[in-house]
Amino acid sequence: MLPFKNRLKKQKDFNLVFRQGKGYREKEIFIKILEKEDSGLRFGFVVSRKVSNRAVTRNRLKRKLREAIRSILLHIKQGYDVVVIALPGAEKYDFWELQEIILTIFQKAGIIKQNE
């Protein structure tokens, strides 16, 4: 499970990332990244009903995305708020494919630590 300190929780935080963040897309995953002053690293997840009308499917996808982020958390630079948005079609990927897509996006964005 993603640690509590690494979660975006408030609507105003999500809105700030949506308005001011820079967007990156790979396949059916879109990520908005906002650099901030403090050294924290927080993530939020959005899976709309456009992906699936079934809550079970949406929640399963969110769990996969959270776990994919948690598994590479130590390799990500600090000081960012990130919102991961699943687009329609993202539910067809398994965990390993989602993890690879997210890692590719983070490399494009330049927020992966280089000294590892």
C-alpha positions, 0 to 999 in steps of 0.5 A: 500500500502506498504510504499515507504521506505519499498521497494527494488527498485534498481537492485543492491539491488535485486542482492545483496539479491539473491547472499548473502541472505538466502533462505526459502520456504513454498509451492509456495512462496520462500523468500530470506532474507539478514541481513544488518547493518542499521535499515531499512526493505525493500521488493522486489517482483518477479513474473515471467511469469512462474507463468502466461503469463497474466500480470493481474494475475501476478500483482494481485498476487504482490498486494496480496503479498504486502498487506500481508507483509504490514499487518504484517510489525509491527511484523517484526524485522528491519534490513533486505532486503527481496525478495519474489519470487512467484513460479508457483502455487502461484496464486491459493492462496487467500490473507489469505492463502498467509499471513499465508504462509509468516508468517510461513516463517518469523517465520522459519527465526526468523525475527518475534518479540517475545515480541508481 
